[in-house]
């Protein structure tokens, strides 16, 4: 059972170890569960971002000179604090992202796995020397880049940033973090944990905002590398903008994963696995299997998928859609698929919201059969608990359909 805060949480940007309290614009954070206000964060001004990055650059110089074993001690304490507060953090991240508590906790634990890997970096190969001839040697060294930035998505507000925070800091960089404007509150807990762990001020700066703030971060000359996870459209923009400035950029975009279902598949495993894949995190994750390539007579398998998906209880076993607008988009997409001739086997539009959360963004698991290849339901990343079934004569036909996908995530 999720616990809503007794009063709204209010934060400004996290700069030099402190949350700022002067801001003219704010972002209001609402819970997808019931659309109640969880809190607000202050949008960072251009001047504030510039100063934050300059301060990070100054702090990074001495941090890079700190022995990696000492940097690792901070990360070790950071892990202890996250484990101590894991339920509190998981509760908040679930409230603001729409996840179930179990999903929120699992995501944070996955992030902590990366932190645990970062603790081993002090024992890794950080450089070497090779004698290639008499009096001639080749030497290589690994050095911190300086200031790196990350723009993270709403659907994994702890796990995705934790892919990079522990490694970047352990290896001597300073870190500029711009969390999603839909789920910024989780970042305040993680920033506070790092401060308590002993991270020197300025090495983690948290910037709040949207497009303008992202562009300011990317364009800043002291930012040497940029990470991004989000939609393909924005990933391309971030990649092009950053690389044109000579920066290292890793931009991860969308997905439309296919599962090929054959008649000899294990009934129980396939039914459970396929259902949980497209309904997990309410389908709001890049690895959700949203297209089922049904080869031959697999109706008994589809019945198992239906049984599992229709049994899920909203709120406790499947979470909410991130915004009202996204919910309306998903409903419209289902409407269009139905008008195009697809058959709705399981209709999430008709599912009731959990008691007391009628104002939330709820959509039940939806299964659409006889979807045509290259239709919207097949090719568009809908980002919701929707499974599109395409009937295939044989596995060769299924593979041909899969290979038309513009995405390269999973099959």
N, C-alpha and C positions, 0 to 999 in steps of 0.2 A: 504494500500500500504506500503510495507516494505521499510525502508530507509537503504541503504548500507552505511557503514562508508566511509568517504572521504579518509582515509588512514588506512593502516593495523594496528590493535591493537597488541601491544607487551607487554608481561608480563612474569616475572619470578615467581617463587614460592612466595606465600604470607606467610612470616615468621615474627613473632613478630611485626605484624602490618605494615609491609612494603613489597612491591614487590621487589624481588631480581633482580639484573641486570647482574649477572655473571653466565653464564651457557655455557657449551660446546656443548650440544645437544639441539635440539628444535623440537617441534611438530608444523607442519603447519596446520592451521585450514581453511578448504574450505567450502563454502556454498553449500549445496545440490541444491540450486535454480539455480545456474549457474556455479558452481565449481570455482568461483573467490576466491582469498585468502582474508579471513576476518582478519587473524592475525596469531600470533605464540606465543607459550608459551615455556619457558625453562624447559627441563627435569631436575628434581631434582636429585642430586647426592646422593649416599649412605650416605656420610658424612653429607650432608645437611639435609637429612631425620632424621638421628640419632640426630643431634643437635636440629632440630625442635621439635622432640618428647621429648627430655630432657627438653628443654625450656618450652614446654607445661606442663610437669609434675610439674615443679617448679611453674609456674603461677597458676596451678590448686589448689595448696595447700592453697594459700591465697584466691582464688576465692571461694573455698568450705566453708571457714570461713566467707565469706560475707553473711549477712542475705538474705534470699530468696526474700524478698520484694525489696531489692536493686538490686538483679540480675534481677528481673522481670521488674524493671524500664528500664533497658537496652533493654530488649526484647520489651517493649512497644514502645520505641523510634525506635527500629529496624523496627517494624511494620509501624510506621509513614513514615519512609524513603522509605520502599518498596512501600507503597501506593502512595507516592509522585512521585516515579520514575517508576511506574509500566509499563507505555508505553515504556519507554526507555529499561527497562530490557526485556520486552516481545518481543520487536523488535529484540534485539540481540539474544535471545534464539531461536526465530523462524528462523532467518537467519542461525544459525549454526546447528540446529537440523532438518530443513526442514519442520517444522510445519507452518500452517497458523498463521497469527497474532492472530486471535481469539483463536486458540488452545494454543498458547504460553501464552496468557494472562490468559486463564482459568486454565492452569496448575499452574501458579504462585499464583493465587487466592486460589487454593486448598491448596497450601503450606502455605499460610498465615492463612488459617483456623486452621492448626495445631499450628501455632504460637499463635493464639488467644486462643487455648486450653491451651498452655503452660503458658499463663498469669494467668490462673486460678489455677495453681499448688500451689501457695502460700496459697490457701485456702483448699488444700487437706490434707488428713491424712498422715502426715510425720512420724508418730510413735505413740506409745501408751503404757499404763501400765495396767496390770491386777493383782489384788490381788487374789491369788489362795489358800492361807491358812494364818494362823496367822504368820506374820513376813516373809511371802514368797510371792514374786511377780514375774511376768514375764513381761519383758519390751522388746519392739522391736523398732529398729530405722532404718530409711532409710538414707543411706549415699551414697555420690557420689562414683563411682568406681575409678575415676582418669582420665586417658587418654583413650578415646574411638575413634575408627576410622570408617570411612564409605567410601565404594567404590561404586560410583553411575553410572548409565547408561546414554547413549546418549539421549534416547527418552524422558525423563523428567528431563532435566538438572537443574530445579529449584524445582519442586514438590517433587521428591524423596528425595533429600538431606534435604528438609524442613520437611520431616517426622520426622527427628531425631535431626537436629541442634537446634531448639528452646528448645526441651525437655532436651536434654543432657546438654546444657549450663545453662538453668534455674535451673536444679537440681545440679549444681556445678561441672560438669565435664569439662575437656578440650577436644577439638575436632580436630581430624586429618581427613582432607577431601581429597580424591583422586577422582576428577571428571573424567568422560570418556575422553579418549584422542581425541575423535571426537568432543566433546562439552565442552571444558574447559573454554571458555570465560565468560559464564554466572556466573561461580564461582567467577570471579574477581569482578563482580558487587555486588554479595551478600557479599563477604568479605569486600569490601569497605563500604557497608551499615552498617555492624556490627561495623566496626571501627568508623564510624561517629556516631553511636549510643552510643558509649562510652564503648564498650567491651574492657577490659584490654588486652594489647598485650600478645600474646602467647597462648591465649585460643582457637583461631581458626587458625589453620595452614593449608594452601592449598598446596598440593603436586601435581605436574604434572608429568605424565609419563604413563607407561603401565605395563606389567606383572612384570618386575623386581622391579619396585617401589612398586607395590602392595605386593609382597613377602617380601620386606624389612619392610614394615609397619606391616604386619601380624606377622613377626618373632620377632619384637622388644619387649623386655621383659616388657617395661613400658606400652605397649598397652594392656588394659585389656578386651576390647570387640570390636567386629568387625561386621559391617553391610555390606551387599552386595545385590545388585539387578542387575541381568543380565541373561545370558544364563544358562541353567541347568548344562551344562558341567563345566563351570567355577564356578558356585555356589557350586557344589560338591567338587571341588578342594579347594576353599576357606574354606568351612566348615571343611573338613578333616584336612587341614593344621592348622587352628586355634584351633580346639578342641583338637588336639593332643598336643598342647602347653598349654592346660588347660584354654583357653580363652572362653568367652561367644561369640557365633557366631549366627547371624541370617542371613541366606543366602536364598534369594528368586530367583527362576529360571524361567523356561519357561512355556509355556501354549499352549493349543490347545482346545479352548472353542467350545462347541457344542450348537446349538440352535435347539430345536425340534419344527417343524412347523406342526400344525394340520389344517385340512380343515375348522374348525369353527373359526379360528383366525380372528381377525378384519383386514380387508384388508389394510386399510390405516396405521394403527398403526404398523402392522407387516412389511409391505413393507418399511416404513420409518425407523423403528427401526433396522431392520436387515441390511439394506444398510448402515446406519450411523455407525453401530457397526463395520463392517469390513472395512470401508473406513476411519473412523476417525483416525487422525494422520497417514494417509496413511497405516493403518493396523499395524503400528509399536508400538504396546502397548500390554501388556500381557492380557488384558481383551477384545481384539478384538474377536468377534465371527467369527471364520474362517471356521467352519463346520456347514452346514445346514442339519439336518436330516429331510427330506421332507416326511411326512407320508401321503400316499394316494394321492388324487387328489388335489394338491395345485398349479397347474400351474398358476392360476389367481393371486395367492400371489407372485409367483416368477416373474411374469410380472411386478408387482408393485415394487419389488426390483430392477429389471432391469431398470425401468423408472427412479427411484430415482438415482441409481448409475450412469447411463449414462448421467444424467443431470449435474453432478458435474463439475465445471470448475477448471482445474488444476491451482494451484498458489493462487487462492482466496478462493476456497472452499475445496480443498484437496492439501496437501503439497507434498513434494518431498521425494524420497528414500535417506537414509542417505549417501550412498556411491555408486560410479559407480559399484564397485564389487558386492554390495548387489543387485543392479538393475539387473545386468547380471545373478546373481544366480536365482532371481525370474523369469526372462524370461526363463531360462533353465528349471526351475521347471514346468512352464506352457507348454513348449514344450514337456517335458516328460509325463505330464498328457494327453496331446492330443495324443501322439503316443501310449499311453496305452489304448486308446479307449474312453476317456472322451470327452464330447462335450463342446466347448467353446461358451457360450451364450453371453458373453461380453468380448471383447478382448482388454485389456489395452496396449498390445504391439503396437497397431495401432494408439494410441492417440498421437496427436501432442503436443509438449511442448508449454508453454505460450510464447507469442511473446517476443523476446529479451532474453529468457532464454533457448535457444536451447541446450546449453552446460550442462544444469542441469541433475539431475538424475530422470527423469520423467517416471512414469508408471501409466497408468490409471486403474480404477477399473476393476477387472477381475472376471467373474463368470464362474465356471467350473461345468458342470452338469454330472450326471451319473458317479461320482467318485466311485471307488470300495473301500470297507472297507479294511483297513490295507495297502492301497497304500501310496506312499509318500505324495500325496496331502491331504490325510486324517490324517496321523499321525505326519508329520513333521511340526514344527513351522516355517513357511516360513517367517513370519514377513514382510508382505506386504499387499497391498489392494486386496487380493485374497479370494474369497469365494468358498469353495468346497461343492457341493451338493451331498448327498448320498440319493438315493431313498429307502424308507422303506415301507413295506406292512402295518405295524401297529405300535402302540406306543411301544409294547413290544419289537419288533425288533429294534426300535430306541434306547430304553433304553439299550438293550444288546450291541449295538455298542458303545454308550456313556460310558458304564462301562468297556470297553476294554481299554480306554484311560489311559496312564500312568500319565497323569496330573490330578490335582485336583482343578483347578481354578473355573470353573463355568459351569453350564448347564442350 
